[in-house]
């Protein structure tokens, strides 16, 4: 009877041990999965946001190289895409479709399927809203089935072969594991804080179980982040030094170029005015050609310097209430003079007085760039400058009857040194006008939109914050 009671007691202890082991195993596995998911999510977020910030400070021609380097060093798949979901640059075995990228952008982060398997993704905009480009990072989610089965088998085996003391010991081990997991979780959360160092600090390994393996993997990740951060700091220092040298070079060259160029233009104006005597028709045409080419060259130099000032943050604006109607009227008069030699009518359409919050000089530059482009591309027809307002913004639309812009080139024309095919064939300009205009509009907390149809013309619309009386 005592044997049966002892056997029953042993069976009860074993049953309790199995039940306790199952509970502890389930709780431990859940906690480990949560920590793994949290670490993967934070890694995807950290890599995406750090790389996006660096790409904004990187020259366009170096962006693909930078993305490839980061992908090789971190083992993360990266894709840069636009608002419509079209891939621009990538470092991935298989680029998701346009619909998938659009869905990922709306979800912002979560899980998705890649060619390597299920991965955690995070999407971050490249620039302030409304951003034109987005970066998505895919971090492969590790399979946890094997480690889960191993942990559960180990717990079950220990509790099957131990007595009541083993059960107590297992409870103690479970409490220690919970403390270790909480310790690892606290260190990961500290690393994720905004003001903490991006790479964090290694976590002391306090056990050799699954938590210990997780700690070791985390420490390896911290070491890789440290190497990446060091390489990034070195690259950033070299880029900043190169940027300072470029700014100094542009300042010196601009002075050296514009001084004699202004003199040439001044002498050309004097000769054309006839102060030194009348010119023959051939001489008049030659001097006119010299003056036109000189003004064109001066405009190119000014565009390059303007872009340099925008990129370095040296260009500042002073916002104040400005009459959009007055700016538009002045630019329309200038545009009518530019189009005087062609059957093109430049008109202003404004039903009400619109006052916006803007820098007067830069606002005139924005409108002048859009009207000048319309005059340049419109051979006949009409260029209408339309001023409107709504509840939150004032809008100025420059609509022309030019050749229109193909859909595949509607994004390219807003990029630096990019032009439409017709412009590239004619070899006119630097391709900076619309890029500078877009940046100036963004500095005013505004928006620049394009509507165009080949053969029907184009319409550029600038929206700026309106000032209500």
C-alpha positions in Angstrom: 0.0 0.0 0.0 2.8 2.4 0.9 4.5 1.4 -2.4 1.3 2.3 -4.2 1.1 5.6 -2.3 4.7 6.4 -3.0 4.2 5.5 -6.6 1.1 7.6 -6.7 3.0 10.5 -5.1 5.7 10.1 -7.6 3.2 10.1 -10.4 1.5 13.1 -9.0 4.8 14.9 -8.7 5.7 13.9 -12.2 2.3 15.0 -13.4 2.6 18.3 -11.6 6.1 18.6 -13.0 5.0 18.0 -16.5 2.1 20.5 -16.1 4.5 23.1 -14.6 7.1 22.4 -17.3 4.4 22.9 -20.0 3.3 26.2 -18.5 6.9 27.4 -18.1 7.8 26.3 -21.6 4.8 28.0 -23.1 5.5 31.2 -21.2 9.2 31.1 -22.1 8.6 30.4 -25.7 6.1 33.3 -25.9 8.5 35.7 -24.3 11.4 34.6 -26.5 9.2 35.0 -29.6 8.2 38.5 -28.4 11.8 39.5 -27.8 12.8 38.1 -31.2 9.9 39.9 -32.9 10.8 43.1 -31.1 14.5 42.9 -31.9 13.8 42.2 -35.6 11.2 45.1 -35.8 13.7 47.5 -34.1 16.5 46.4 -36.4 14.3 46.9 -39.5 13.3 50.4 -38.2 16.8 51.4 -37.3 18.4 50.3 -40.6 15.6 51.9 -42.7 15.5 55.2 -40.9 19.4 55.5 -40.6 19.9 54.6 -44.3 17.1 57.0 -45.4 18.7 59.9 -43.5 22.0 59.1 -45.0 20.6 58.8 -48.6 19.2 62.3 -48.3 22.7 63.5 -47.7 24.2 61.4 -50.5 24.6 62.4 -54.1 22.1 60.6 -56.4 24.8 58.8 -58.4 26.2 57.2 -55.1 22.8 56.1 -53.7 22.8 52.7 -55.4 26.4 52.0 -54.2 25.5 53.0 -50.6 22.4 50.7 -50.7 24.4 47.8 -51.9 27.1 48.3 -49.2 24.5 48.4 -46.4 22.7 45.4 -47.8 25.9 43.3 -47.9 27.0 44.3 -44.5 23.6 43.8 -42.7 22.1 41.0 -44.8 19.0 43.1 -45.2 17.0 43.6 -48.5 16.4 47.2 -49.4 14.2 48.9 -51.9 13.7 52.6 -52.7 10.4 53.4 -54.4 8.2 56.4 -55.2 4.7 57.3 -54.1 3.1 55.2 -56.9 5.0 52.1 -55.8 7.5 52.1 -58.6 11.0 50.8 -57.6 13.8 53.3 -58.1 16.8 51.6 -56.5 17.1 48.2 -54.8 19.3 45.7 -53.2 17.0 42.7 -53.2 16.8 39.2 -54.8 13.3 40.0 -56.0 11.7 43.4 -55.9 8.0 43.4 -54.8 5.4 44.4 -57.3 4.0 48.0 -57.5 0.8 46.9 -55.7 2.8 45.2 -52.9 5.0 48.3 -52.4 2.0 50.5 -52.3 0.4 48.2 -49.7 3.6 48.1 -47.6 3.8 51.9 -47.7 0.3 52.1 -46.3 1.0 49.5 -43.6 4.3 51.2 -42.7 5.6 48.1 -41.0 4.8 44.4 -40.5 5.6 41.1 -42.0 5.8 40.2 -45.7 7.0 37.4 -47.9 10.3 37.7 -49.8 12.3 35.3 -51.9 14.3 34.3 -48.9 11.2 33.7 -46.7 9.0 35.6 -44.4 10.6 38.9 -43.3 9.8 41.9 -41.1 9.6 45.1 -43.1 9.6 48.8 -42.2 8.9 51.7 -44.6 10.2 55.2 -43.9 9.7 58.4 -46.0 12.9 60.0 -47.4 12.4 63.6 -46.5 9.7 65.7 -44.8 6.0 65.2 -45.8 4.9 65.0 -48.5 7.9 62.8 -49.4 8.4 61.7 -53.0 10.5 58.6 -52.2 10.3 55.9 -49.6 12.8 53.3 -48.3 11.7 49.8 -47.2 13.9 47.4 -45.3 13.2 43.6 -45.2 14.8 41.8 -42.2 14.5 38.0 -42.5 12.5 36.5 -39.6 14.4 33.5 -38.1 12.6 30.2 -37.9 11.9 29.4 -34.2 10.3 25.9 -34.6 13.6 24.0 -33.9 14.6 26.1 -30.9 11.0 25.9 -29.5 10.9 22.1 -29.8 14.4 21.8 -28.2 13.4 24.0 -25.3 10.2 22.2 -24.7 11.8 18.7 -24.8 14.5 19.8 -22.4 12.1 21.1 -19.9 9.8 18.1 -20.2 12.8 15.6 -19.8 14.1 17.4 -16.7 10.8 17.4 -15.0 10.0 13.7 -15.9 13.2 12.4 -14.2 13.2 14.7 -11.2 11.3 14.5 -8.0 9.6 17.2 -6.0 13.0 18.9 -5.4 13.5 19.0 -9.2 10.1 20.7 -9.5 11.2 23.3 -7.0 14.5 23.7 -8.8 12.7 24.0 -12.1 10.5 26.8 -10.7 13.6 28.6 -9.6 15.2 28.1 -13.0 12.0 29.4 -14.6 12.1 32.5 -12.4 15.8 33.0 -13.3 14.9 32.7 -17.0 12.1 35.2 -16.6 14.5 37.6 -15.0 17.1 37.1 -17.8 14.4 37.7 -20.4 13.3 40.8 -18.6 16.9 41.9 -18.3 17.5 41.4 -22.1 14.2 43.1 -22.9 15.1 46.1 -20.7 18.5 46.5 -22.4 16.9 46.2 -25.9 14.3 48.8 -24.9 17.1 51.1 -23.6 18.9 50.7 -26.9 15.7 51.7 -28.8 15.3 55.0 -26.9 15.7 58.0 -29.1 18.6 59.6 -27.3 20.6 56.4 -26.8 23.6 55.4 -28.9 22.4 53.6 -32.1 24.6 50.6 -31.4 23.9 50.3 -27.7 26.1 48.2 -25.4 26.8 44.4 -25.2 24.6 42.5 -22.7 26.4 40.3 -20.2 25.7 36.6 -20.8 24.2 35.2 -17.6 23.2 31.7 -18.9 23.9 29.3 -21.7 20.3 28.4 -22.4 18.0 29.9 -25.2 18.2 33.3 -23.5 21.9 33.0 -23.5 21.9 32.2 -27.3 19.6 35.2 -27.8 21.9 37.4 -25.7 24.9 36.2 -27.8 23.0 36.9 -31.1 22.1 40.3 -29.8 25.7 41.0 -28.9 26.8 40.0 -32.4 24.2 42.3 -33.8 25.5 45.2 -31.6 29.0 44.5 -32.8 27.9 44.6 -36.4 26.0 47.8 -35.8 29.1 49.3 -34.2 31.2 48.5 -37.3 28.5 49.9 -39.6 28.2 53.0 -37.4 32.0 53.5 -37.5 32.1 53.1 -41.3 29.1 55.5 -41.6 30.9 58.1 -39.4 34.1 57.9 -41.5 32.1 58.2 -44.8 30.1 61.1 -43.3 33.2 62.9 -42.3 34.7 62.5 -45.8 31.5 63.6 -47.4 31.3 66.7 -45.2 34.9 67.6 -46.0 34.2 67.1 -49.7 31.1 69.3 -49.4 33.0 72.1 -47.7 35.7 71.9 -50.4 33.0 72.0 -53.1 31.3 75.0 -51.5 34.6 76.9 -51.3 35.4 75.9 -54.9 32.0 77.1 -56.1 32.2 80.4 -54.3 35.7 81.1 -55.7 34.8 80.0 -59.2 31.5 81.9 -59.2 33.3 85.1 -58.4 36.0 84.5 -61.0 33.4 83.7 -63.7 30.8 86.3 -62.9 33.1 89.2 -62.7 34.4 89.1 -66.3 31.1 87.9 -67.5 29.3 90.9 -66.1 31.9 93.1 -67.7 31.3 91.4 -71.1 27.5 91.9 -70.7 28.0 95.5 -69.8 30.2 96.2 -72.8 27.7 94.4 -75.0 24.9 96.6 -73.8 27.0 99.7 -74.4 27.8 98.6 -77.9 24.2 97.8 -78.7 23.0 101.2 -77.3 25.1 103.0 -79.9 27.0 105.2 -77.5 30.3 104.5 -79.3 28.7 104.8 -82.7 26.3 102.9 -84.8 26.9 99.2 -85.6 26.6 97.6 -88.9 23.8 95.0 -89.2 26.3 92.2 -89.0 28.1 93.7 -86.0 24.7 94.3 -84.3 23.8 90.6 -84.8 27.1 89.4 -83.5 27.0 91.6 -80.4 23.4 90.5 -79.8 24.6 86.9 -80.0 27.4 87.6 -77.5 25.0 89.2 -75.1 22.5 86.4 -75.4 25.1 83.7 -74.8 26.6 85.6 -71.9 23.2 85.9 -70.2 22.5 82.2 -70.8 25.9 81.3 -69.2 25.2 83.6 -66.3 21.9 81.9 -65.7 23.5 78.5 -65.7 26.1 79.7 -63.1 23.4 81.1 -61.0 21.4 77.9 -61.1 24.4 75.8 -60.0 25.1 78.2 -57.1 21.4 78.2 -56.1 21.3 74.4 -56.0 24.5 74.3 -53.9 23.1 76.8 -51.4 19.9 74.7 -51.2 21.8 71.5 -50.6 24.1 73.0 -47.9 21.2 74.7 -46.1 22.7 78.2 -46.6 19.7 79.5 -48.5 17.2 81.1 -46.0 13.8 82.5 -46.6 11.8 85.2 -44.7 8.1 84.4 -44.7 5.6 87.3 -44.8 2.2 88.1 -46.4 2.7 88.5 -50.1 0.1 89.2 -52.9 0.1 86.3 -55.2 -1.8 88.4 -57.8 0.9 91.1 -57.9 3.7 88.6 -58.3 1.8 86.8 -61.1 1.0 90.1 -62.9 4.7 91.2 -63.0 5.9 87.8 -64.2 3.1 87.7 -66.9 4.3 91.0 -68.3 7.9 89.7 -68.5 6.6 86.4 -70.1 4.7 88.4 -72.7 7.9 90.1 -73.7 9.7 86.8 -74.0 7.0 85.4 -76.2 6.6 88.5 -78.4 8.3 86.9 -81.4 5.9 83.9 -81.5 2.1 83.6 -81.8 1.7 82.9 -78.1 -0.6 84.9 -75.8 0.4 85.1 -72.1 -2.6 85.9 -69.9 -3.4 86.3 -66.2 -6.7 84.8 -64.8 -7.5 85.9 -61.2 -11.0 86.4 -59.8 -10.0 87.5 -56.3 -7.1 88.8 -54.4 -5.0 86.0 -52.9 -2.4 86.6 -50.2 0.0 83.8 -49.2 2.7 83.4 -46.7 6.0 83.4 -48.6 9.4 85.1 -49.3 8.6 87.7 -52.0 11.9 87.2 -53.8 11.8 83.4 -53.8 8.1 83.4 -54.7 8.8 85.5 -57.8 11.6 83.1 -58.7 9.2 80.2 -58.5 6.6 81.8 -60.7 9.3 83.1 -63.1 10.8 79.6 -63.5 7.4 78.1 -64.3 6.4 80.8 -66.8 9.8 80.8 -68.5 9.6 77.1 -69.0 6.1 77.4 -70.5 7.3 80.1 -72.9 10.3 78.1 -73.9 8.3 75.0 -74.8 5.1 76.7 -76.3 5.5 77.5 -80.0 1.9 78.7 -80.5 -1.3 79.0 -78.5 -1.7 80.3 -75.0 0.0 80.4 -71.6 -2.5 81.1 -68.8 -1.4 82.0 -65.3 -4.4 81.2 -63.0 -4.6 82.5 -59.4 -7.1 80.8 -57.0 -7.6 80.2 -53.3 -9.4 77.7 -51.1 -9.9 77.2 -47.4 -6.2 76.5 -46.6 -4.0 77.4 -49.5 -3.5 79.8 -52.4 -2.8 78.2 -55.8 -1.1 79.5 -58.9 -1.4 77.3 -62.0 0.7 77.9 -65.2 -1.1 76.1 -68.0 0.4 76.0 -71.5 -0.5 74.5 -74.9 3.0 73.1 -75.5 3.9 69.5 -76.5 3.2 68.0 -73.0 5.3 65.7 -70.9 5.2 61.9 -71.2 4.1 60.1 -68.0 7.5 58.3 -67.7 9.3 61.6 -67.6 6.9 63.4 -65.2 9.1 62.4 -62.2 12.5 62.8 -63.8 12.0 66.5 -64.7 12.0 67.4 -61.0 15.3 65.7 -60.4 18.6 67.6 -60.5 20.3 67.7 -64.0 17.4 65.7 -65.5 15.6 66.9 -68.6 12.9 65.7 -71.0 14.1 63.9 -74.1 13.4 66.9 -76.3 15.5 69.1 -74.1 18.4 66.6 -74.0 18.3 66.4 -77.8 18.4 70.2 -78.1 21.1 70.4 -75.4 19.5 73.4 -73.7 19.9 74.3 -70.0 21.2 72.3 -67.0 18.0 70.6 -65.9 18.0 72.5 -62.6 15.1 74.9 -63.0 12.3 72.6 -61.9 14.5 70.9 -59.2 15.2 74.3 -57.7 11.6 75.3 -57.9 10.4 72.1 -56.2 12.8 72.7 -53.3 11.8 76.3 -52.9 8.2 75.4 -52.8 8.9 72.7 -50.2 10.8 75.4 -48.1 7.5 77.4 -48.1 5.6 74.3 -46.8 3.9 74.1 -50.1 3.3 71.6 -52.9 4.2 71.5 -56.6 1.9 69.3 -58.8 2.0 68.5 -62.5 -0.8 67.5 -64.9 0.2 66.9 -68.5 -0.9 65.1 -71.6 1.3 64.6 -74.7 0.1 66.9 -77.4 -2.3 68.8 -75.2 0.1 70.8 -73.0 1.0 70.9 -69.3 -0.2 72.5 -66.1 2.1 73.2 -63.1 0.3 74.1 -59.9 1.9 75.6 -56.8 0.0 75.5 -53.5 1.1 77.7 -50.6 -0.4 78.5 -47.2 -2.9 81.3 -47.6 -3.2 84.3 -45.3 -6.8 85.1 -44.2 -7.7 88.7 -43.3 
